[in-house]
Amino acid sequence: MSETVSPATHAHQIFGAFDERNIAALEALVTDDVRLRLGNAEAVDGKAAFATALQAFFASVAAFRHVVQDVWSAGSILIAELEVHYTRHDGGEVAIPCCNVFLLRDGLVAEYRVYIDMTPVYA
């Protein structure tokens, strides 16, 4: 992570781009060989697979919003505790606790791990 960007700012940049569904902005925040794991889905590797996985996820819900509750960092690890508010395609709404772990390399996300139970979103 850049010394000029605090861990909280870095987390807010990531989730801001995510909430805007801005794949180009998210791609700018990750390494070329990024590894993404969303919940219990299979991990994907590389920017192209990252973008494809995000597009599929964005299409699977009507809306979402991340509320960052706390951020911690240690060396190259950034951890964010969140509450994610989802609107399903049927109009139902649900808020789910979540924890994201980011492994950073040269200020970019090299591993993007999302620990969440998505069952209520798709139930």
Backbone atoms as SQL, in Angstrom:
CREATE TABLE atoms (id INTEGER PRIMARY KEY, chain TEXT, resi INTEGER, resn TEXT, atom TEXT, x REAL, y REAL, z REAL);
INSERT INTO atoms VALUES
  (1, 'A', 1, 'MET', 'N', 0.845, -1.166, 0.000),
  (2, 'A', 1, 'MET', 'CA', 0.000, 0.000, 0.000),
  (3, 'A', 1, 'MET', 'C', 0.886, 1.223, 0.000),
  (4, 'A', 2, 'SER', 'N', 0.487, 2.218, -0.726),
  (5, 'A', 2, 'SER', 'CA', 1.247, 3.447, -0.777),
  (6, 'A', 2, 'SER', 'C', 1.292, 4.084, 0.605),
  (7, 'A', 3, 'GLU', 'N', 2.441, 4.659, 0.938),
  (8, 'A', 3, 'GLU', 'CA', 2.571, 5.300, 2.241),
  (9, 'A', 3, 'GLU', 'C', 1.662, 6.505, 2.361),
  (10, 'A', 4, 'THR', 'N', 1.206, 7.062, 1.246),
  (11, 'A', 4, 'THR', 'CA', 0.362, 8.248, 1.297),
  (12, 'A', 4, 'THR', 'C', -1.112, 7.901, 1.466),
  (13, 'A', 5, 'VAL', 'N', -1.473, 6.631, 1.381),
  (14, 'A', 5, 'VAL', 'CA', -2.868, 6.212, 1.506),
  (15, 'A', 5, 'VAL', 'C', -3.022, 5.384, 2.782),
  (16, 'A', 6, 'SER', 'N', -3.903, 5.830, 3.653),
  (17, 'A', 6, 'SER', 'CA', -4.135, 5.084, 4.887),
  (18, 'A', 6, 'SER', 'C', -4.908, 3.799, 4.576),
  (19, 'A', 7, 'PRO', 'N', -4.821, 2.811, 5.467),
  (20, 'A', 7, 'PRO', 'CA', -5.596, 1.584, 5.246),
  (21, 'A', 7, 'PRO', 'C', -7.097, 1.859, 5.085),
  (22, 'A', 8, 'ALA', 'N', -7.642, 2.748, 5.894),
  (23, 'A', 8, 'ALA', 'CA', -9.077, 3.056, 5.790),
  (24, 'A', 8, 'ALA', 'C', -9.401, 3.685, 4.441),
  (25, 'A', 9, 'THR', 'N', -8.557, 4.602, 3.989),
  (26, 'A', 9, 'THR', 'CA', -8.769, 5.240, 2.685),
  (27, 'A', 9, 'THR', 'C', -8.692, 4.206, 1.568),
  (28, 'A', 10, 'HIS', 'N', -7.717, 3.315, 1.663),
  (29, 'A', 10, 'HIS', 'CA', -7.568, 2.272, 0.652),
  (30, 'A', 10, 'HIS', 'C', -8.830, 1.406, 0.601),
  (31, 'A', 11, 'ALA', 'N', -9.326, 0.996, 1.764),
  (32, 'A', 11, 'ALA', 'CA', -10.550, 0.186, 1.818),
  (33, 'A', 11, 'ALA', 'C', -11.729, 0.949, 1.219),
  (34, 'A', 12, 'HIS', 'N', -11.868, 2.213, 1.557),
  (35, 'A', 12, 'HIS', 'CA', -12.986, 3.002, 1.023),
  (36, 'A', 12, 'HIS', 'C', -12.876, 3.184, -0.489),
  (37, 'A', 13, 'GLN', 'N', -11.662, 3.276, -1.020),
  (38, 'A', 13, 'GLN', 'CA', -11.485, 3.346, -2.477),
  (39, 'A', 13, 'GLN', 'C', -11.996, 2.065, -3.134),
  (40, 'A', 14, 'ILE', 'N', -11.622, 0.939, -2.565),
  (41, 'A', 14, 'ILE', 'CA', -12.035, -0.353, -3.121),
  (42, 'A', 14, 'ILE', 'C', -13.557, -0.483, -3.093),
  (43, 'A', 15, 'PHE', 'N', -14.165, -0.249, -1.919),
  (44, 'A', 15, 'PHE', 'CA', -15.605, -0.450, -1.796),
  (45, 'A', 15, 'PHE', 'C', -16.406, 0.629, -2.518),
  (46, 'A', 16, 'GLY', 'N', -15.843, 1.826, -2.629),
  (47, 'A', 16, 'GLY', 'CA', -16.504, 2.865, -3.417),
  (48, 'A', 16, 'GLY', 'C', -16.602, 2.459, -4.881),
  (49, 'A', 17, 'ALA', 'N', -15.499, 1.968, -5.430),
  (50, 'A', 17, 'ALA', 'CA', -15.510, 1.500, -6.824),
  (51, 'A', 17, 'ALA', 'C', -16.448, 0.315, -6.983),
  (52, 'A', 18, 'PHE', 'N', -16.442, -0.579, -5.991),
  (53, 'A', 18, 'PHE', 'CA', -17.331, -1.742, -6.039),
  (54, 'A', 18, 'PHE', 'C', -18.791, -1.295, -6.046),
  (55, 'A', 19, 'ASP', 'N', -19.153, -0.394, -5.133),
  (56, 'A', 19, 'ASP', 'CA', -20.541, 0.071, -5.049),
  (57, 'A', 19, 'ASP', 'C', -20.981, 0.827, -6.291),
  (58, 'A', 20, 'GLU', 'N', -20.040, 1.450, -6.984),
  (59, 'A', 20, 'GLU', 'CA', -20.344, 2.136, -8.249),
  (60, 'A', 20, 'GLU', 'C', -20.379, 1.169, -9.424),
  (61, 'A', 21, 'ARG', 'N', -20.067, -0.110, -9.151),
  (62, 'A', 21, 'ARG', 'CA', -19.973, -1.129, -10.198),
  (63, 'A', 21, 'ARG', 'C', -18.973, -0.724, -11.270),
  (64, 'A', 22, 'ASN', 'N', -17.911, -0.091, -10.826),
  (65, 'A', 22, 'ASN', 'CA', -16.902, 0.456, -11.731),
  (66, 'A', 22, 'ASN', 'C', -15.755, -0.540, -11.872),
  (67, 'A', 23, 'ILE', 'N', -15.909, -1.429, -12.817),
  (68, 'A', 23, 'ILE', 'CA', -14.919, -2.484, -13.014),
  (69, 'A', 23, 'ILE', 'C', -13.568, -1.905, -13.419),
  (70, 'A', 24, 'ALA', 'N', -13.543, -0.867, -14.244),
  (71, 'A', 24, 'ALA', 'CA', -12.273, -0.267, -14.651),
  (72, 'A', 24, 'ALA', 'C', -11.528, 0.295, -13.435),
  (73, 'A', 25, 'ALA', 'N', -12.245, 0.941, -12.527),
  (74, 'A', 25, 'ALA', 'CA', -11.608, 1.478, -11.319),
  (75, 'A', 25, 'ALA', 'C', -11.099, 0.348, -10.433),
  (76, 'A', 26, 'LEU', 'N', -11.859, -0.735, -10.333),
  (77, 'A', 26, 'LEU', 'CA', -11.407, -1.882, -9.543),
  (78, 'A', 26, 'LEU', 'C', -10.182, -2.525, -10.175),
  (79, 'A', 27, 'GLU', 'N', -10.175, -2.654, -11.491),
  (80, 'A', 27, 'GLU', 'CA', -9.007, -3.224, -12.177),
  (81, 'A', 27, 'GLU', 'C', -7.758, -2.382, -11.927),
  (82, 'A', 28, 'ALA', 'N', -7.925, -1.068, -11.787),
  (83, 'A', 28, 'ALA', 'CA', -6.784, -0.186, -11.528),
  (84, 'A', 28, 'ALA', 'C', -6.226, -0.378, -10.124),
  (85, 'A', 29, 'LEU', 'N', -7.003, -0.998, -9.245),
  (86, 'A', 29, 'LEU', 'CA', -6.587, -1.198, -7.853),
  (87, 'A', 29, 'LEU', 'C', -5.976, -2.573, -7.604),
  (88, 'A', 30, 'VAL', 'N', -5.943, -3.426, -8.633),
  (89, 'A', 30, 'VAL', 'CA', -5.447, -4.798, -8.453),
  (90, 'A', 30, 'VAL', 'C', -4.247, -5.085, -9.354),
  (91, 'A', 31, 'THR', 'N', -3.494, -6.118, -8.979),
  (92, 'A', 31, 'THR', 'CA', -2.356, -6.547, -9.792),
  (93, 'A', 31, 'THR', 'C', -2.855, -7.311, -11.023),
  (94, 'A', 32, 'ASP', 'N', -1.992, -7.456, -12.009),
  (95, 'A', 32, 'ASP', 'CA', -2.359, -8.206, -13.219),
  (96, 'A', 32, 'ASP', 'C', -2.683, -9.664, -12.902),
  (97, 'A', 33, 'ASP', 'N', -2.036, -10.211, -11.859),
  (98, 'A', 33, 'ASP', 'CA', -2.245, -11.612, -11.501),
  (99, 'A', 33, 'ASP', 'C', -3.142, -11.765, -10.259),
  (100, 'A', 34, 'VAL', 'N', -4.023, -10.806, -10.051),
  (101, 'A', 34, 'VAL', 'CA', -4.904, -10.818, -8.881),
  (102, 'A', 34, 'VAL', 'C', -5.640, -12.154, -8.751),
  (103, 'A', 35, 'ARG', 'N', -5.844, -12.571, -7.521),
  (104, 'A', 35, 'ARG', 'CA', -6.649, -13.764, -7.224),
  (105, 'A', 35, 'ARG', 'C', -7.858, -13.289, -6.439),
  (106, 'A', 36, 'LEU', 'N', -9.062, -13.630, -6.917),
  (107, 'A', 36, 'LEU', 'CA', -10.321, -13.238, -6.287),
  (108, 'A', 36, 'LEU', 'C', -11.058, -14.473, -5.814),
  (109, 'A', 37, 'ARG', 'N', -11.535, -14.404, -4.582),
  (110, 'A', 37, 'ARG', 'CA', -12.398, -15.470, -4.058),
  (111, 'A', 37, 'ARG', 'C', -13.580, -14.799, -3.376),
  (112, 'A', 38, 'LEU', 'N', -14.763, -14.942, -3.955),
  (113, 'A', 38, 'LEU', 'CA', -16.000, -14.382, -3.413),
  (114, 'A', 38, 'LEU', 'C', -16.767, -15.486, -2.708),
  (115, 'A', 39, 'GLY', 'N', -16.866, -15.373, -1.382),
  (116, 'A', 39, 'GLY', 'CA', -17.604, -16.375, -0.619),
  (117, 'A', 39, 'GLY', 'C', -17.067, -17.763, -0.875),
  (118, 'A', 40, 'ASN', 'N', -17.976, -18.696, -1.169),
  (119, 'A', 40, 'ASN', 'CA', -17.546, -20.076, -1.395),
  (120, 'A', 40, 'ASN', 'C', -17.395, -20.399, -2.886),
  (121, 'A', 41, 'ALA', 'N', -17.394, -19.383, -3.737),
  (122, 'A', 41, 'ALA', 'CA', -17.177, -19.600, -5.168),
  (123, 'A', 41, 'ALA', 'C', -15.717, -19.976, -5.416),
  (124, 'A', 42, 'GLU', 'N', -15.472, -20.619, -6.528),
  (125, 'A', 42, 'GLU', 'CA', -14.105, -20.956, -6.905),
  (126, 'A', 42, 'GLU', 'C', -13.298, -19.672, -7.097),
  (127, 'A', 43, 'ALA', 'N', -12.046, -19.708, -6.714),
  (128, 'A', 43, 'ALA', 'CA', -11.156, -18.563, -6.922),
  (129, 'A', 43, 'ALA', 'C', -10.897, -18.381, -8.408),
  (130, 'A', 44, 'VAL', 'N', -10.687, -17.136, -8.806),
  (131, 'A', 44, 'VAL', 'CA', -10.315, -16.824, -10.189),
  (132, 'A', 44, 'VAL', 'C', -8.999, -16.057, -10.152),
  (133, 'A', 45, 'ASP', 'N', -8.216, -16.219, -11.200),
  (134, 'A', 45, 'ASP', 'CA', -6.893, -15.604, -11.265),
  (135, 'A', 45, 'ASP', 'C', -6.759, -14.714, -12.490),
  (136, 'A', 46, 'GLY', 'N', -6.173, -13.541, -12.301),
  (137, 'A', 46, 'GLY', 'CA', -5.895, -12.619, -13.392),
  (138, 'A', 46, 'GLY', 'C', -6.970, -11.562, -13.551),
  (139, 'A', 47, 'LYS', 'N', -6.584, -10.418, -14.123),
  (140, 'A', 47, 'LYS', 'CA', -7.512, -9.290, -14.276),
  (141, 'A', 47, 'LYS', 'C', -8.727, -9.622, -15.136),
  (142, 'A', 48, 'ALA', 'N', -8.528, -10.360, -16.218),
  (143, 'A', 48, 'ALA', 'CA', -9.652, -10.681, -17.100),
  (144, 'A', 48, 'ALA', 'C', -10.679, -11.528, -16.364),
  (145, 'A', 49, 'ALA', 'N', -10.220, -12.542, -15.648),
  (146, 'A', 49, 'ALA', 'CA', -11.142, -13.391, -14.881),
  (147, 'A', 49, 'ALA', 'C', -11.772, -12.609, -13.732),
  (148, 'A', 50, 'PHE', 'N', -11.016, -11.712, -13.127),
  (149, 'A', 50, 'PHE', 'CA', -11.515, -10.824, -12.075),
  (150, 'A', 50, 'PHE', 'C', -12.689, -10.007, -12.601),
  (151, 'A', 51, 'ALA', 'N', -12.497, -9.370, -13.753),
  (152, 'A', 51, 'ALA', 'CA', -13.549, -8.536, -14.349),
  (153, 'A', 51, 'ALA', 'C', -14.775, -9.369, -14.721),
  (154, 'A', 52, 'THR', 'N', -14.566, -10.548, -15.273),
  (155, 'A', 52, 'THR', 'CA', -15.681, -11.428, -15.641),
  (156, 'A', 52, 'THR', 'C', -16.470, -11.859, -14.409),
  (157, 'A', 53, 'ALA', 'N', -15.765, -12.218, -13.335),
  (158, 'A', 53, 'ALA', 'CA', -16.434, -12.631, -12.096),
  (159, 'A', 53, 'ALA', 'C', -17.235, -11.477, -11.510),
  (160, 'A', 54, 'LEU', 'N', -16.682, -10.274, -11.545),
  (161, 'A', 54, 'LEU', 'CA', -17.411, -9.118, -11.021),
  (162, 'A', 54, 'LEU', 'C', -18.659, -8.829, -11.857),
  (163, 'A', 55, 'GLN', 'N', -18.544, -8.908, -13.178),
  (164, 'A', 55, 'GLN', 'CA', -19.706, -8.681, -14.034),
  (165, 'A', 55, 'GLN', 'C', -20.814, -9.673, -13.713),
  (166, 'A', 56, 'ALA', 'N', -20.457, -10.935, -13.522),
  (167, 'A', 56, 'ALA', 'CA', -21.457, -11.958, -13.198),
  (168, 'A', 56, 'ALA', 'C', -22.087, -11.671, -11.838),
  (169, 'A', 57, 'PHE', 'N', -21.263, -11.289, -10.867),
  (170, 'A', 57, 'PHE', 'CA', -21.802, -10.981, -9.549),
  (171, 'A', 57, 'PHE', 'C', -22.721, -9.769, -9.613),
  (172, 'A', 58, 'PHE', 'N', -22.302, -8.718, -10.288),
  (173, 'A', 58, 'PHE', 'CA', -23.125, -7.504, -10.393),
  (174, 'A', 58, 'PHE', 'C', -24.481, -7.825, -11.020),
  (175, 'A', 59, 'ALA', 'N', -24.513, -8.710, -11.997),
  (176, 'A', 59, 'ALA', 'CA', -25.765, -9.078, -12.655),
  (177, 'A', 59, 'ALA', 'C', -26.665, -9.919, -11.756),
  (178, 'A', 60, 'SER', 'N', -26.094, -10.534, -10.726),
  (179, 'A', 60, 'SER', 'CA', -26.868, -11.453, -9.879),
  (180, 'A', 60, 'SER', 'C', -27.689, -10.764, -8.799),
  (181, 'A', 61, 'VAL', 'N', -27.461, -9.471, -8.589),
  (182, 'A', 61, 'VAL', 'CA', -28.215, -8.714, -7.582),
  (183, 'A', 61, 'VAL', 'C', -28.671, -7.393, -8.179),
  (184, 'A', 62, 'ALA', 'N', -29.772, -6.872, -7.642),
  (185, 'A', 62, 'ALA', 'CA', -30.290, -5.599, -8.156),
  (186, 'A', 62, 'ALA', 'C', -29.441, -4.427, -7.683),
  (187, 'A', 63, 'ALA', 'N', -28.997, -4.480, -6.427),
  (188, 'A', 63, 'ALA', 'CA', -28.197, -3.386, -5.871),
  (189, 'A', 63, 'ALA', 'C', -27.459, -3.874, -4.642),
  (190, 'A', 64, 'PHE', 'N', -26.454, -3.119, -4.259),
  (191, 'A', 64, 'PHE', 'CA', -25.719, -3.417, -3.031),
  (192, 'A', 64, 'PHE', 'C', -24.996, -2.158, -2.578),
  (193, 'A', 65, 'ARG', 'N', -24.657, -2.147, -1.288),
  (194, 'A', 65, 'ARG', 'CA', -23.932, -1.023, -0.695),
  (195, 'A', 65, 'ARG', 'C', -23.118, -1.554, 0.467),
  (196, 'A', 66, 'HIS', 'N', -21.837, -1.218, 0.486),
  (197, 'A', 66, 'HIS', 'CA', -20.931, -1.656, 1.552),
  (198, 'A', 66, 'HIS', 'C', -20.824, -0.572, 2.625),
  (199, 'A', 67, 'VAL', 'N', -20.954, -0.967, 3.875),
  (200, 'A', 67, 'VAL', 'CA', -20.748, -0.057, 4.998),
  (201, 'A', 67, 'VAL', 'C', -19.531, -0.577, 5.760),
  (202, 'A', 68, 'VAL', 'N', -18.437, 0.150, 5.661),
  (203, 'A', 68, 'VAL', 'CA', -17.204, -0.257, 6.333),
  (204, 'A', 68, 'VAL', 'C', -17.338, 0.051, 7.817),
  (205, 'A', 69, 'GLN', 'N', -17.160, -0.976, 8.630),
  (206, 'A', 69, 'GLN', 'CA', -17.283, -0.799, 10.073),
  (207, 'A', 69, 'GLN', 'C', -15.930, -0.654, 10.750),
  (208, 'A', 70, 'ASP', 'N', -14.917, -1.351, 10.241),
  (209, 'A', 70, 'ASP', 'CA', -13.586, -1.241, 10.815),
  (210, 'A', 70, 'ASP', 'C', -12.570, -1.719, 9.805),
  (211, 'A', 71, 'VAL', 'N', -11.358, -1.224, 9.925),
  (212, 'A', 71, 'VAL', 'CA', -10.267, -1.597, 9.031),
  (213, 'A', 71, 'VAL', 'C', -9.011, -1.805, 9.867),
  (214, 'A', 72, 'TRP', 'N', -8.282, -2.883, 9.562),
  (215, 'A', 72, 'TRP', 'CA', -7.015, -3.167, 10.212),
  (216, 'A', 72, 'TRP', 'C', -5.985, -3.453, 9.135),
  (217, 'A', 73, 'SER', 'N', -4.730, -3.199, 9.474),
  (218, 'A', 73, 'SER', 'CA', -3.669, -3.567, 8.549),
  (219, 'A', 73, 'SER', 'C', -2.453, -4.025, 9.337),
  (220, 'A', 74, 'ALA', 'N', -1.722, -4.918, 8.725),
  (221, 'A', 74, 'ALA', 'CA', -0.465, -5.406, 9.279),
  (222, 'A', 74, 'ALA', 'C', 0.426, -5.760, 8.105),
  (223, 'A', 75, 'GLY', 'N', 1.475, -5.007, 7.912),
  (224, 'A', 75, 'GLY', 'CA', 2.341, -5.253, 6.768),
  (225, 'A', 75, 'GLY', 'C', 1.576, -5.127, 5.471),
  (226, 'A', 76, 'SER', 'N', 1.570, -6.190, 4.694),
  (227, 'A', 76, 'SER', 'CA', 0.912, -6.159, 3.386),
  (228, 'A', 76, 'SER', 'C', -0.526, -6.681, 3.435),
  (229, 'A', 77, 'ILE', 'N', -1.081, -6.823, 4.629),
  (230, 'A', 77, 'ILE', 'CA', -2.446, -7.335, 4.761),
  (231, 'A', 77, 'ILE', 'C', -3.385, -6.217, 5.196),
  (232, 'A', 78, 'LEU', 'N', -4.504, -6.113, 4.515),
  (233, 'A', 78, 'LEU', 'CA', -5.552, -5.151, 4.836),
  (234, 'A', 78, 'LEU', 'C', -6.822, -5.949, 5.097),
  (235, 'A', 79, 'ILE', 'N', -7.449, -5.713, 6.240),
  (236, 'A', 79, 'ILE', 'CA', -8.668, -6.434, 6.609),
  (237, 'A', 79, 'ILE', 'C', -9.774, -5.409, 6.838),
  (238, 'A', 80, 'ALA', 'N', -10.931, -5.668, 6.266),
  (239, 'A', 80, 'ALA', 'CA', -12.072, -4.773, 6.433),
  (240, 'A', 80, 'ALA', 'C', -13.283, -5.557, 6.927),
  (241, 'A', 81, 'GLU', 'N', -13.873, -5.066, 8.007),
  (242, 'A', 81, 'GLU', 'CA', -15.137, -5.618, 8.510),
  (243, 'A', 81, 'GLU', 'C', -16.242, -4.725, 7.957),
  (244, 'A', 82, 'LEU', 'N', -17.267, -5.373, 7.407),
  (245, 'A', 82, 'LEU', 'CA', -18.311, -4.632, 6.707),
  (246, 'A', 82, 'LEU', 'C', -19.697, -5.152, 7.048),
  (247, 'A', 83, 'GLU', 'N', -20.669, -4.352, 6.690),
  (248, 'A', 83, 'GLU', 'CA', -22.037, -4.822, 6.563),
  (249, 'A', 83, 'GLU', 'C', -22.411, -4.490, 5.124),
  (250, 'A', 84, 'VAL', 'N', -22.886, -5.495, 4.402),
  (251, 'A', 84, 'VAL', 'CA', -23.236, -5.282, 2.999),
  (252, 'A', 84, 'VAL', 'C', -24.756, -5.355, 2.870),
  (253, 'A', 85, 'HIS', 'N', -25.321, -4.318, 2.301),
  (254, 'A', 85, 'HIS', 'CA', -26.770, -4.227, 2.096),
  (255, 'A', 85, 'HIS', 'C', -27.069, -4.590, 0.650),
  (256, 'A', 86, 'TYR', 'N', -27.881, -5.622, 0.472),
  (257, 'A', 86, 'TYR', 'CA', -28.229, -6.117, -0.856),
  (258, 'A', 86, 'TYR', 'C', -29.707, -5.911, -1.131),
  (259, 'A', 87, 'THR', 'N', -30.024, -5.600, -2.380),
  (260, 'A', 87, 'THR', 'CA', -31.390, -5.643, -2.878),
  (261, 'A', 87, 'THR', 'C', -31.421, -6.749, -3.919),
  (262, 'A', 88, 'ARG', 'N', -32.282, -7.737, -3.659),
  (263, 'A', 88, 'ARG', 'CA', -32.412, -8.852, -4.600),
  (264, 'A', 88, 'ARG', 'C', -33.248, -8.416, -5.799),
  (265, 'A', 89, 'HIS', 'N', -33.205, -9.220, -6.838),
  (266, 'A', 89, 'HIS', 'CA', -34.001, -8.915, -8.041),
  (267, 'A', 89, 'HIS', 'C', -35.500, -8.959, -7.760),
  (268, 'A', 90, 'ASP', 'N', -35.921, -9.684, -6.703),
  (269, 'A', 90, 'ASP', 'CA', -37.342, -9.710, -6.358),
  (270, 'A', 90, 'ASP', 'C', -37.740, -8.521, -5.485),
  (271, 'A', 91, 'GLY', 'N', -36.804, -7.609, -5.217),
  (272, 'A', 91, 'GLY', 'CA', -37.070, -6.424, -4.410),
  (273, 'A', 91, 'GLY', 'C', -36.775, -6.608, -2.932),
  (274, 'A', 92, 'GLY', 'N', -36.559, -7.834, -2.510),
  (275, 'A', 92, 'GLY', 'CA', -36.226, -8.083, -1.108),
  (276, 'A', 92, 'GLY', 'C', -34.876, -7.476, -0.754),
  (277, 'A', 93, 'GLU', 'N', -34.758, -7.072, 0.507),
  (278, 'A', 93, 'GLU', 'CA', -33.513, -6.475, 0.974),
  (279, 'A', 93, 'GLU', 'C', -32.970, -7.253, 2.152),
  (280, 'A', 94, 'VAL', 'N', -31.649, -7.321, 2.241),
  (281, 'A', 94, 'VAL', 'CA', -30.986, -8.036, 3.323),
  (282, 'A', 94, 'VAL', 'C', -29.640, -7.364, 3.595),
  (283, 'A', 95, 'ALA', 'N', -29.255, -7.328, 4.874),
  (284, 'A', 95, 'ALA', 'CA', -27.934, -6.824, 5.266),
  (285, 'A', 95, 'ALA', 'C', -27.154, -7.990, 5.861),
  (286, 'A', 96, 'ILE', 'N', -25.918, -8.160, 5.424),
  (287, 'A', 96, 'ILE', 'CA', -25.122, -9.313, 5.816),
  (288, 'A', 96, 'ILE', 'C', -23.750, -8.852, 6.316),
  (289, 'A', 97, 'PRO', 'N', -23.305, -9.399, 7.457),
  (290, 'A', 97, 'PRO', 'CA', -21.944, -9.093, 7.898),
  (291, 'A', 97, 'PRO', 'C', -20.939, -9.767, 6.970),
  (292, 'A', 98, 'CYS', 'N', -19.792, -9.136, 6.829),
  (293, 'A', 98, 'CYS', 'CA', -18.792, -9.614, 5.882),
  (294, 'A', 98, 'CYS', 'C', -17.411, -9.198, 6.364),
  (295, 'A', 99, 'CYS', 'N', -16.428, -9.968, 5.973),
  (296, 'A', 99, 'CYS', 'CA', -15.038, -9.613, 6.232),
  (297, 'A', 99, 'CYS', 'C', -14.256, -9.833, 4.938),
  (298, 'A', 100, 'ASN', 'N', -13.518, -8.824, 4.533),
  (299, 'A', 100, 'ASN', 'CA', -12.666, -8.943, 3.358),
  (300, 'A', 100, 'ASN', 'C', -11.217, -8.877, 3.794),
  (301, 'A', 101, 'VAL', 'N', -10.412, -9.718, 3.187),
  (302, 'A', 101, 'VAL', 'CA', -8.979, -9.717, 3.444),
  (303, 'A', 101, 'VAL', 'C', -8.284, -9.461, 2.107),
  (304, 'A', 102, 'PHE', 'N', -7.431, -8.465, 2.111),
  (305, 'A', 102, 'PHE', 'CA', -6.683, -8.100, 0.915),
  (306, 'A', 102, 'PHE', 'C', -5.201, -8.301, 1.181),
  (307, 'A', 103, 'LEU', 'N', -4.533, -8.976, 0.276),
  (308, 'A', 103, 'LEU', 'CA', -3.084, -9.081, 0.324),
  (309, 'A', 103, 'LEU', 'C', -2.558, -8.095, -0.707),
  (310, 'A', 104, 'LEU', 'N', -1.754, -7.151, -0.257),
  (311, 'A', 104, 'LEU', 'CA', -1.290, -6.072, -1.121),
  (312, 'A', 104, 'LEU', 'C', 0.140, -6.314, -1.593),
  (313, 'A', 105, 'ARG', 'N', 0.385, -5.866, -2.811),
  (314, 'A', 105, 'ARG', 'CA', 1.734, -5.894, -3.373),
  (315, 'A', 105, 'ARG', 'C', 1.951, -4.584, -4.114),
  (316, 'A', 106, 'ASP', 'N', 2.949, -3.828, -3.696),
  (317, 'A', 106, 'ASP', 'CA', 3.254, -2.531, -4.314),
  (318, 'A', 106, 'ASP', 'C', 2.034, -1.621, -4.361),
  (319, 'A', 107, 'GLY', 'N', 1.228, -1.647, -3.298),
  (320, 'A', 107, 'GLY', 'CA', 0.063, -0.775, -3.199),
  (321, 'A', 107, 'GLY', 'C', -1.175, -1.265, -3.925),
  (322, 'A', 108, 'LEU', 'N', -1.087, -2.418, -4.594),
  (323, 'A', 108, 'LEU', 'CA', -2.219, -2.969, -5.331),
  (324, 'A', 108, 'LEU', 'C', -2.689, -4.263, -4.672),
  (325, 'A', 109, 'VAL', 'N', -3.947, -4.600, -4.897),
  (326, 'A', 109, 'VAL', 'CA', -4.510, -5.825, -4.336),
  (327, 'A', 109, 'VAL', 'C', -4.061, -7.014, -5.185),
  (328, 'A', 110, 'ALA', 'N', -3.332, -7.930, -4.541),
  (329, 'A', 110, 'ALA', 'CA', -2.882, -9.144, -5.223),
  (330, 'A', 110, 'ALA', 'C', -3.812, -10.316, -4.921),
  (331, 'A', 111, 'GLU', 'N', -4.417, -10.291, -3.735),
  (332, 'A', 111, 'GLU', 'CA', -5.425, -11.289, -3.371),
  (333, 'A', 111, 'GLU', 'C', -6.604, -10.560, -2.751),
  (334, 'A', 112, 'TYR', 'N', -7.804, -10.911, -3.217),
  (335, 'A', 112, 'TYR', 'CA', -9.054, -10.269, -2.796),
  (336, 'A', 112, 'TYR', 'C', -9.946, -11.385, -2.288),
  (337, 'A', 113, 'ARG', 'N', -10.017, -11.523, -0.961),
  (338, 'A', 113, 'ARG', 'CA', -10.780, -12.613, -0.354),
  (339, 'A', 113, 'ARG', 'C', -12.005, -12.050, 0.363),
  (340, 'A', 114, 'VAL', 'N', -13.163, -12.585, 0.035),
  (341, 'A', 114, 'VAL', 'CA', -14.411, -12.135, 0.628),
  (342, 'A', 114, 'VAL', 'C', -15.007, -13.274, 1.449),
  (343, 'A', 115, 'TYR', 'N', -15.166, -13.055, 2.750),
  (344, 'A', 115, 'TYR', 'CA', -15.729, -14.044, 3.644),
  (345, 'A', 115, 'TYR', 'C', -17.142, -13.607, 4.005),
  (346, 'A', 116, 'ILE', 'N', -18.128, -14.278, 3.398),
  (347, 'A', 116, 'ILE', 'CA', -19.527, -13.892, 3.544),
  (348, 'A', 116, 'ILE', 'C', -20.407, -15.108, 3.263),
  (349, 'A', 117, 'ASP', 'N', -21.540, -15.158, 3.927),
  (350, 'A', 117, 'ASP', 'CA', -22.559, -16.168, 3.624),
  (351, 'A', 117, 'ASP', 'C', -23.614, -15.498, 2.748),
  (352, 'A', 118, 'MET', 'N', -23.579, -15.805, 1.462),
  (353, 'A', 118, 'MET', 'CA', -24.489, -15.172, 0.498),
  (354, 'A', 118, 'MET', 'C', -25.866, -15.821, 0.445),
  (355, 'A', 119, 'THR', 'N', -26.104, -16.865, 1.235),
  (356, 'A', 119, 'THR', 'CA', -27.370, -17.582, 1.192),
  (357, 'A', 119, 'THR', 'C', -28.583, -16.661, 1.287),
  (358, 'A', 120, 'PRO', 'N', -28.627, -15.699, 2.218),
  (359, 'A', 120, 'PRO', 'CA', -29.812, -14.840, 2.310),
  (360, 'A', 120, 'PRO', 'C', -30.062, -13.975, 1.066),
  (361, 'A', 121, 'VAL', 'N', -29.021, -13.715, 0.307),
  (362, 'A', 121, 'VAL', 'CA', -29.178, -12.884, -0.897),
  (363, 'A', 121, 'VAL', 'C', -29.922, -13.642, -1.980),
  (364, 'A', 122, 'TYR', 'N', -29.660, -14.933, -2.095),
  (365, 'A', 122, 'TYR', 'CA', -30.233, -15.724, -3.181),
  (366, 'A', 122, 'TYR', 'C', -31.351, -16.642, -2.737),
  (367, 'A', 123, 'ALA', 'N', -31.754, -16.565, -1.462),
  (368, 'A', 123, 'ALA', 'CA', -32.813, -17.441, -0.939),
  (369, 'A', 123, 'ALA', 'C', -34.188, -17.000, -1.411);
